[in-house]
Amino acid sequence: MNLLVILGIVIIVVLGSYAVYLYLKLRSQKSRQLKQQEELVQEQKERHDHYRNSIRVLASAIVAEQVSLTEGAIRISMLVSQLDLSESEKAGYQVFFQLTEATSHIPILDEWKKLSSLEKQRYDAEREELEKAYKEFVENAAKELLATSKNSNPEPLFYSVGKD
């Protein structure tokens, strides 16, 4: 009888130890998952901050006429689509999406290089006409973006190197 009691106690201790081991392992796993989730949230926040700053820099380049309206609109619309914005937040970016859509049929990169000079001239003329039609709206939207982001990010948009 004593042997059965001792055997029962040993089994209970072994099972209890195994239960504690599993509990600690589960707690460690949950802790790792929580840490990974926090890192992911931080990484996503940093990425969104980078996108917003890039949008700000592009808006500044549009206002300073350092980039074409079409290129600025394409880049801004691509960055905005990477952000999870509500429809009301996207409203301030609509003109960039509209110009991007209006010029979406114009070939770029390798496809542009394949075009003849005459085709390039025709597309450039069409792009310039579209930019002329959208110029005031795009520049106003860029200025508005700069005005609203000035309060949230006081860092300079660029540093002058040379021509002052």
TATATA-V867487 format. One record per residue. PHI is phi in whole degrees, 0 to 359 (none if undefined). NEAR is the number of other C-alpha atoms within 12 Angstrom. D_FIRST is the distance of its C-alpha to the first C-alpha in whole Angstrom. Layout:
[[PHI:NEAR:D_FIRST] [PHI:NEAR:D_FIRST]]
//
This chain:
[[none:7:0] [299:8:4] [295:9:5] [294:10:5] [295:11:6] [296:12:9] [298:13:10] [296:15:11] [295:15:12] [297:14:14] [297:14:15] [297:14:17] [295:14:18] [296:14:20] [296:14:21] [296:15:22] [297:15:24] [295:14:26] [296:14:27] [297:14:28] [301:14:30] [296:14:31] [298:14:33] [295:14:34] [295:14:36] [296:14:37] [297:14:39] [296:14:40] [296:14:42] [297:14:43] [296:14:45] [297:14:46] [298:14:48] [297:14:49] [296:14:51] [297:14:52] [295:14:53] [296:14:55] [296:14:57] [296:14:58] [297:14:59] [295:14:61] [297:14:62] [294:17:64] [297:16:65] [296:15:67] [296:19:68] [294:21:70] [298:21:71] [296:19:73] [298:24:74] [297:33:76] [294:28:77] [296:28:79] [298:35:80] [298:37:82] [295:32:83] [296:39:85] [299:43:86] [296:33:88] [294:28:89] [295:35:90] [297:28:92] [277:19:94] [55:18:95] [264:16:93] [217:21:91] [292:29:93] [299:42:92] [295:40:90] [297:29:88] [300:38:87] [294:40:86] [299:33:84] [294:30:82] [295:41:81] [296:34:81] [293:22:78] [293:30:76] [297:34:76] [292:23:75] [278:20:72] [270:24:71] [270:17:69] [254:16:72] [286:12:73] [299:13:76] [291:10:78] [289:14:77] [287:22:78] [303:18:82] [291:27:83] [253:38:82] [302:26:84] [296:30:87] [293:42:86] [295:31:84] [295:26:87] [293:36:89] [299:29:86] [295:19:87] [295:22:90] [254:27:90] [295:21:87] [280:14:90] [282:29:91] [297:19:90] [226:18:88] [52:9:87] [298:9:88] [296:13:89] [294:19:92] [297:13:93] [283:13:94] [286:18:96] [284:13:100] [299:12:102] [296:12:103] [295:17:100] [299:19:99] [297:15:102] [297:17:101] [294:22:98] [298:22:99] [297:16:101] [296:20:99] [298:28:96] [296:22:99] [295:18:100] [295:27:97] [296:30:96] [297:18:99] [293:19:98] [264:28:95] [311:27:96] [299:19:96] [293:26:93] [293:40:91] [295:34:92] [296:23:92] [295:33:88] [295:35:88] [296:26:89] [297:22:87] [299:34:84] [295:32:85] [294:18:86] [284:17:83] [272:24:81] [300:20:83] [290:12:81] [271:15:78] [217:19:78] [281:14:81] [294:14:81] [293:16:84] [282:21:84] [200:17:86] [248:10:87] [290:8:91] [229:6:92] [112:5:96] [298:5:98] [243:5:98]]
//
